[in-house]
Amino acid sequence: MKISDLAKLNELKEKAAKKILPDKPYIAIGMGTCGIGRGAEVLFDCFERTINERNLDILLKKTGCFGYCSEEPLVNIYIPGHPLIIMHKISENDVIPIITGIVKGIMPYRNVLCRVEEWDFITGKFKFGEGLTDYPLWNEVPFFKWQKKIVLRNCGIIVPDDIEEYIAVGGYFPLYKVLHEMTPAAVVEEVKTSKLRGRGGAGFPTGQKWELMAKVKGDQKYIICNADEGDPGAFMNRNEIESDPFMLVEGMTIGAFAMGASKGVVYIRAEYPLAVRRLKEAIRQAKEYGLLGENILNSGFNFDIDIVEGAGAFVCGEETALIHSIEGKSGRPSPRPPYPAERGLYGKPTNINNVETWCNIPVVISKGGKWFTKTGTERSAGTKVFSLVGKVKNTGLIEMPLGSTLETIVFKIGEGTGSQKRVKAVQTGGPSGGCIPVEYLNTPVDYESLSSLGSIMGSGGMVVMDQDNCMVDVARYFTEFSNGESCGKCTPCREGLAQTLEILTRFTKGNANEADIHKLENLGKVIKNSALCGLGQTAPNPVLTTLRYFRDEYDHHMIEKKCEPGICQSLFSALCENSCPMHMNIPRYLQLLKEEKLEDAFESTLRDNPLPSTIGRICHFHCQMKCRRESIDAPVSQGDIHRYISDTIYREGKAQKIYDRIIREKLPLTHKRIAIIGSGPAGLTAAYYLVRLGHDVTIFESESEAGGILRWAIPKYRLPLEILKTEIQFIKDLGVHFVFNTTVGKDVTMETLENEFNTIILAVGAHKDIALSVNGNELEGVLSGMEFLKDVAKGNKPKIGKNVVVIGAGNVAIDAARTAQRYGAEVTVVYRRLKSDMPANKDEIKGAEIEGVNFLFLCNPKEILADTNDKVRGIELMKMASGDLDLSNRRKPVPTGESFIIACDTVIMAVGEEVEATFVRNFGIKLSSNGNIYSDHFTFVTSHPKVYAIGDAVTGPATAAEAMGIAKKAAEIIDFNLMNKRRFHKLFRGFDYSDEVPLKPEGGNRHYAVRRPFEERKGNFDEVNMGYSKEQAYAEASRCLRCDVRVTVNTEED
Amino acid sequence: MEIKKINITVNGKPCQVTGGKTILEACEEIGIKIPSLCYLKDVSHNASCAICVVEVKGAKTLVRSCINKVSEGMEVKTYSPLISQVRKTNLELILANHPKDCLICERNGNCELQSLAFTLGITETAFPKTKKVDKIDDTSLSLIRTPEKCILCGRCISVCSDVQTVNAIDFSGRGLRSRVSTYRDKGLGNVACTNCGQCALVCPTAAIVERDDSKSVINDIYNNDKYVIVQTAPAIRVGIGEAMGMEEGALVTGKMVAGLRKLGFDKIFDTQFTADLTIMEEGFELINRIKSGGTLPMVTSCSPGWIKFIEHFFPKSLDHLSTCKSPQQMFGAVAKTYYAEKLNIDPRKIVVVSIMPCTAKKFECKRPEMNSAFHYWKDKLSLSENDNFFDVDYVLTTRELARMFKQTGVDFSKLQEEEFDTPLGISTGAGVIFAASGGVMEAAVRTAYEVITGKPMDKIDLKAVRGFDGIKEAELDLNGTKLKVAVVHTLKNARTLLEQIEQGESPYAFIEVMTCPGGCLGGGGQSIPTTWEIRQKRADSIYKEDRLKPIRKSHENPAIKALYDEFLIEPLGHKSHELLHTGYVKRGVY
């Protein structure tokens, strides 16, 4: 049926409106490639079968994609008179309940994502119905809330294979208007007014491009739609065509009229079979209805569209290469000028626009250019469709007004990483774009802002990366892609990218050096400046932006030969080892234990970590956060095992033999004198390694005993004193001198140390409580957490009352709470964020809860209230609400204005600690802006060449293991600096153990050590965690998947 | 078109240059040489190497001066730290995958890459090799391709497709696997390559070179059992001088003869002798075809690249070709029959070496049918098929001869001029001009006119067919018979005329085709570089030699007369048919 006039078009629209709002229920299934991938096809069959079997009067539709990938398959349910319901994550099991419900006229209630009462198709509006207010409106769902659907106006709502549905929502009226009421020049003018810019990435003003083309004279002109979308992680164009092919066909037809072209080509990659199929069908139907082909809409205008399927070369997205490809030549760009508008396809004037650009055209015509400029920014009008993927909770296709910030996209729409992991960067523009670090996420997304950060808008790929992504590897990955897709024509791109890749690969293998950084920068500059086409000119962006924003990661790979996120395989043995600050060879001691070589297992841990039994109790267990076993059930309890190993060795009296061996192994005396200030975990670790290297090590400690935070801040129910003493005694036995009760800067000056020692190591820790500025914090009854714990550790009776409030959420807060609770107090922990945001060990929090500690979350102290004697009588707390996600991937606490008072007599402040380094500053050593001691990231040298600083004194409060890790690295460097020789490796040895990988996961589920019964904990400081039994330890060790064992398979290309 | 001067600023200084030129050409005009590599005037505008980059005010990136034209008010910088960095790095990138064995490379001293590295001051290997080494393509009898030395400038491809329309080679593979290759990597010897060697002539490095046969020739010279005679093509005397350090187009006939004698050849002969013979045979063939209503137009068959081209691309039109062998092959056949008999030498001991401006001749001499002398002697000497020998044993290009001269210490500048040996060294001006496009036609007309009309030609210079226009036409009046003839050089132009023939629209009776631009003097085996300016100088020398020759018409060559009297009896006679004429093969494109 050919449509010849407006009346017929209107008639068809009226008729087709029944398809959008039928008088019977319908079920529509999202059948984009993504939906099909998640089972939509099977689901459709299931619905169809059920409806047929029961002979029901329910329509079944195949719609396009609504964009919410992570919630696929999506199903729309419509019952006349009700809002449209969008359901998510629907499986075959849901089919029967849904259909049964519909038959009864009851809307489904499970798996409902949202409701749509009214839908603005921009070219027309439809009202589905009202009610069902229990479900959120579609634009109340975070994923949709900030979006504006102009291009995606019909996607997921209408049936892409039916031209009548497209006409029903106002389609082809713009074309009618253009052909019968406008001149070509007027169309160009309207597009210019809209300020629409090329959505393929470069952002050239579309109206201007059309004007140039319209002015060129030629017997034959072509227009081309570039649908050669090929960036990793980008699927905007695919979905636009799959879900609403007619908007592209109509857009191109309007463009052809405006520019005087009679032929159009859609160049689409063959990897998009569904899009090709739907587009072919759309072209067929458009011709059938007289909307394409000869004499369109009876206007005398002829235009036809061909489809050319590309073989999937990324470079064919470049317009000259694309033209060559259509002509049957190999896809290699040619230099411009001449531009396609002068000499394009088959030498004829040609205009190329991206899919999305064409899709905007019907709207621009329908609503007018002015209307279009109301969305977006002054220079970047309208919206842009992005594919939001990567480490983000909500993934999918989103359409944002230009100028929205990346923060909105990542944290509001994407709702952050959806895990405890932090967002590190966002890669925009695919392999041609750059990595934008989290600190810059408040940048508005428009052409100019992104390019000022070294990235580009590109076609709209947006990959979110978290802390587990290695930025060097990211750069390598994208460079590998560009290198593989380089056409090979021009030198800078062909050779330059290959060399860039070679250098980046060297980084990922730990073989790079400083000169390589310069080479990367040089190559990037040269390629950017002299590559022939856009692919080459933008290909260095991933490298250049990561160098600009993540230089420290390159340094890690280069200097430390480490890849912190554990991506670069050559740089670590197993993920647990890699994430352990001390790089303990965890798979090794697990295997040694499994093989019942207990002594070897102990020696293995001891060589890696001087305090195996201590750290086995109190560590944050960085290793567990990366354990691959977690992907099966739960991580291996590596720490519990090394605690078991050392506890057993100590208990059985087998330690001395091993100690003696290590003492015998001490390297000959070097007569280098080293002073270490502070005997906390960092100081002890540095001393342990340095003394074994033959140096003369003296530790100055202001307290009467060694151990620092281990001795004075960690309660004995977590770390029994005798364990710590045993381990420290061994360090003494190795020959480290301890000078107690001596405060450097008071009892002995830095100058004296400087004169008497070759090297001074500052390991003073961070133990000064940060004072919370709140009214009343000077009252009697307000204590600092650290001081309170220390007082207890010294054996003093603490000065607390009956009702204790602890402010804070870290380990100090929990330790203080549980300690106070042991003294019989009623304890409440107050924290301004959520429980899941608490930095303290989960195990400790759980312990506190069991022991009866109360928690108040989303509360912040407003004022500490005094009684008449200036003693604490209570605390006023501000109720907080959970706001938007901030850049740390946690929800911001926002004061609600509502407060309440709880009575208490003691307030313990434990909101964090800071470094006390007055004597260091007085000696003239530089401090960092945050008050920590400054020392070089890799050499640990302070501003004084003889003085090193390590541990919390440098980093601020961190974990004991992290402090020890730094100390271990520093010991190696200090020894090298003193002796000018690499000797550190001599402190380690190999062990015999099997490298067999378990063929299937062994050891069962995770084992938990027995905890002391709650009743037995009251009023005493006996250790709560009683440790593994032998059986538990062996079983747990065998749960290790041995990812340290690698089989190298030669996968050489060709 | 009016040539307009426009104002631009170069390196801060305002200047006037010719409008419509590229930045590179415009800068050359005002005395600034912008280094370039892939660019080759009239051949390649591939714009791939990124060496000739300059800064243009307002441009986002550096601009390639070889393809971007100057415009009024343009501000150009041809040198800056950034430009220098980009040029150097790009060249270093190219060098990363190029072997650094300059010392043992045949283009040592005449390599554009080598001299550019020197010009840009490259002093270190900045980048490691990243490419796998492709196999050497030695499938062709004429040309050897060493992909490792290829810098992907695309000149060979441009010349093969744009100048010759042969398209035997093209880029294949992507990215780092980009390479110049033949259809399905079959190798030049197994595809529709015409062996014209224009690719070797434009190659900036030694990625495509002629197959070097000079070592075998030297071995035969030093073999006392062999009687080694050499023939030199007309174009050598205007090409070899350049290769020996003399001025472009230097005419060095006598020195060349002296040099060849120093090399130890037993006899120094001239292909021009058989060029004259070709005129006799071909002239009579044309007359015959006209008289007897044979296939017209008749097309010359001297140029072996052209022969292979028509065999591949126009196999239906092979009967338009003259059946005459090329002068080189006529020489071989005559030398091993007539001359062998005359001197009473066992033809099997005679080694015929050709010095040619042509790489296709290497293929031609190995065509299986090019063994007329063997058939001539087969019965007389009771030879078996195993004794088969070719009429011409070796073909050396101008470049190989120069190499031999240099290796054997022939100091060209000090040589006294010497004469060719007789009788196969005696030639006319008509033989000389075979080197230039239009020369065969002109030589043929000089003879045909007199044979047909029986009267001497008053103006023997046929200027209409001289010069480098692509397709040249002339109309001859032979006793009232009007004859339209055409002359083309390059296979692209030949294709045009062939298409005309196949459409049945050719107005010509006789067509001369030379494969290479400008004719043999611009042959694929000539000295490098060969530019249009140089071709012109060589042509000038050729026509000068023609003017200086006492005899300028082939049929007046006394040695040719003697050959007919003593041996061949008459043109197109039985012996001619056996020794001087040949047939062709239908090859097709794949």
Interface residues (C-beta under 8 A of the other chain):
Chain A: A313 V315 S330 R332 S334 P335 P337 N483 G484 E485 S486 C487 G488 K489 C490 T491 P492 R494 E495 G496 L497 A498 Q499 E502 K519 N522 L523 K525 V526 K528 N529 S530 A531 L532 Q537
Chain B: H45 N46 A47 S48 C49 A50 I51 V53 T61 L62 R64 I67 N68 L82 Q85 V86 T89 N90 L93 I94 A96 N97 A126 F127 P128 T130 K131 L152 D170 F171 S172 G173 R174 G175 L176 R177 S178
